[in-house]
């Protein structure tokens, strides 16, 4: 695994708007003025999403909106990794360039993690044929609260997914190598990565609702 961007990724944990300890629900890091500006964007479903015709007037407005949105975003390149999912398939983060990636770190015992899982499932089902990818990571030491039995951690994650009928990808961080790079002070730890492989949002805590996730997605789409 390459560590050339380690300092950049660790910087995320310093500038996260909300810091948490242990398993915490956190809060929304987007400033209100950015949210107010984004409310003017048409947040259609992925199926209905279309480009706004380019005219001189709305081109100026779109430029101003992009600048405003970028002020509320991070600009940190991802640290790439490769992990196996529950099916034994190898998944590499950089393979999803060209997609918006929702990257989440979680554990089965964490209440806020469990609360946001239905949002991930809905987003996964609605966007999987479009431009959004859901990747969740279960790290051994986090799942076992300091334990090192990767087989047990995998069993826990698999049972949780099967019991709840969730089908979005779960990546197994058996040796905690990825968590060592992307760790925060608690879980869930959430990152949203744009189509160029740039971390745009990062914060500790669960998403308050599905609509907030969609808002982040639309923010990133708006700067393309």
C-alpha positions in Angstrom: 0.0 0.0 0.0 1.3 3.4 -0.9 1.5 6.0 1.9 2.5 9.1 -0.1 -0.7 10.9 0.8 -0.7 9.8 4.5 -0.1 13.3 5.8 -3.0 14.6 3.7 -5.4 12.0 4.9 -4.4 12.5 8.5 -5.0 16.2 8.1 -8.6 15.3 7.5 -8.9 14.2 11.1 -7.7 17.5 12.3 -10.0 19.7 10.2 -13.1 17.6 10.6 -15.9 19.8 11.7 -17.1 17.3 14.3 -14.8 15.2 16.5 -16.1 12.2 18.3 -14.9 9.7 20.8 -16.0 6.1 20.7 -19.3 5.4 18.9 -20.9 8.7 18.3 -23.6 10.2 16.0 -21.9 13.5 15.2 -23.5 16.3 13.3 -23.6 18.0 9.9 -20.4 19.9 9.0 -21.8 21.9 6.0 -22.1 25.5 6.8 -25.6 27.0 6.6 -24.7 29.6 3.9 -23.5 26.8 1.6 -26.6 24.8 2.3 -28.8 27.8 1.6 -27.1 28.3 -1.8 -27.5 24.7 -2.6 -31.2 24.8 -1.9 -31.6 26.6 -5.2 -30.4 23.5 -7.1 -33.0 21.2 -8.5 -32.4 17.9 -6.5 -34.0 15.5 -8.9 -33.7 11.7 -8.7 -30.8 10.2 -10.6 -33.1 9.1 -13.3 -34.5 12.6 -13.8 -31.2 14.4 -13.5 -30.4 16.5 -16.6 -28.0 19.3 -17.5 -29.2 22.9 -17.4 -29.0 24.5 -20.8 -26.0 26.7 -21.0 -27.0 30.3 -21.5 -24.9 33.4 -20.6 -26.9 34.2 -17.5 -27.1 30.8 -15.9 -23.4 30.1 -16.8 -22.5 33.0 -14.6 -24.8 31.7 -11.8 -23.3 28.2 -12.1 -19.8 29.5 -11.8 -20.7 31.5 -8.7 -22.4 28.4 -7.2 -19.4 26.2 -7.9 -17.1 28.7 -6.2 -19.4 28.9 -3.2 -19.7 25.1 -2.9 -15.9 24.6 -3.2 -15.4 26.9 -0.3 -17.3 24.5 1.9 -15.4 21.4 0.6 -12.1 19.7 1.2 -9.5 19.2 -1.5 -7.5 16.2 -0.4 -6.4 13.3 -2.8 -7.4 9.8 -1.6 -5.0 7.3 -0.3 -5.6 4.3 -2.4 -6.2 0.8 -1.0 -7.3 -2.6 -2.0 -9.5 -4.9 0.2 -11.6 -8.0 -0.2 -15.3 -7.9 0.1 -17.6 -10.5 1.7 -17.7 -12.3 -1.6 -13.9 -12.6 -1.7 -13.6 -10.1 -4.6 -10.8 -7.6 -4.5 -12.0 -4.0 -4.5 -9.6 -1.1 -5.2 -10.7 2.4 -4.3 -9.1 4.0 -7.3 -11.1 1.7 -9.6 -14.0 4.0 -8.9 -12.6 7.1 -10.4 -15.4 8.6 -12.5 -17.9 7.8 -9.6 -18.8 9.6 -6.5 -17.8 7.3 -3.6 -19.5 7.2 -0.2 -16.8 5.6 2.0 -17.9 4.5 5.5 -16.2 2.8 8.4 -18.4 1.0 10.8 -18.9 -1.9 13.3 -21.9 -4.1 14.1 -22.0 -3.1 17.8 -22.2 0.7 17.1 -25.8 2.1 17.3 -25.2 5.2 15.1 -23.6 2.9 12.5 -26.7 0.7 12.5 -29.0 3.7 12.3 -27.5 4.9 9.0 -27.3 1.5 7.3 -30.8 1.8 5.8 -29.8 5.1 4.1 -26.8 3.3 2.5 -29.0 0.5 1.3 -31.5 2.9 -0.3 -28.7 5.0 -1.9 -27.0 1.8 -3.1 -30.2 0.5 -4.7 -31.2 3.9 -6.3 -27.8 5.0 -7.6 -25.8 1.8 -8.3 -26.6 2.1 -12.1 -25.6 5.7 -12.1 -22.6 7.6 -10.8 -22.6 6.9 -7.0 -20.8 4.0 -5.2 -21.3 2.9 -1.6 -18.3 1.3 0.0 -18.4 0.3 3.7 -15.3 -0.9 5.6 -15.3 -3.2 8.6 -11.9 -3.2 10.3 -11.0 -6.1 12.6 -9.8 -4.1 15.6 -12.8 -1.8 15.5 -15.3 -4.6 15.1 -13.7 -6.6 18.0 -12.9 -3.5 20.1 -9.2 -4.2 20.0 -9.3 -7.8 19.1 -7.3 -9.4 16.3 -9.4 -12.4 15.1 -10.2 -11.3 11.5 -12.3 -14.5 10.9 -14.5 -13.6 13.8 -14.8 -10.0 12.6 -15.8 -11.3 9.2 -18.5 -13.6 10.7 -19.9 -10.7 12.7 -20.2 -8.5 9.6 -21.6 -11.2 7.4 -24.2 -12.1 10.0 -25.2 -8.5 10.4 -25.7 -8.0 6.7 -27.6 -11.2 6.2 -29.9 -10.6 9.2 -30.8 -7.2 8.0 -31.0 -8.0 4.3 -28.4 -5.4 3.3 -26.6 -5.9 -0.1 -24.3 -3.0 -0.4 -20.5 -3.8 -0.4 -18.7 -4.5 2.8 -14.9 -4.5 2.6 -12.9 -6.4 5.2 -9.9 -4.5 6.6 -8.5 -7.6 8.2 -5.1 -6.1 9.2 -6.4 -2.6 10.0 -4.1 -1.1 7.3 -6.9 1.1 5.8 -8.3 2.1 9.2 -4.7 3.2 10.2 -4.9 5.7 7.3 -8.5 6.9 7.5 -9.2 6.5 11.2 -11.0 9.1 13.1 -11.7 9.3 16.9 -14.7 7.1 16.6 -17.2 5.4 14.3 -19.0 5.8 12.1 -16.4 7.6 10.0 -17.7 9.0 6.8 -16.0 10.3 3.7 -17.4 11.5 0.3 -15.0 11.3 -2.6 -15.6 13.1 -6.0 -15.1 11.6 -9.4 -11.5 12.7 -9.6 -10.5 10.9 -6.4 -10.6 13.9 -4.1 -12.0 13.8 -0.6 -14.6 16.5 -0.5 -16.3 15.8 2.8 -15.2 14.0 5.9 -16.7 13.9 9.4 -17.2 11.6 12.4 -20.8 10.5 13.1 -23.8 9.1 11.3 -25.8 10.8 8.6 -28.9 12.3 10.1 -31.1 11.1 7.1 -30.9 10.0 3.5 -31.7 13.4 2.3 -28.5 14.7 3.7 -26.5 12.2 1.7 -28.3 13.2 -1.4 -27.5 16.8 -0.7 -23.7 16.0 -0.5 -24.0 14.1 -3.8 -25.7 17.0 -5.5 -23.1 19.4 -4.1 -20.4 17.4 -5.7 -22.3 17.1 -9.0 -22.7 20.8 -9.0 -18.9 21.5 -9.1 -18.3 19.2 -12.1 
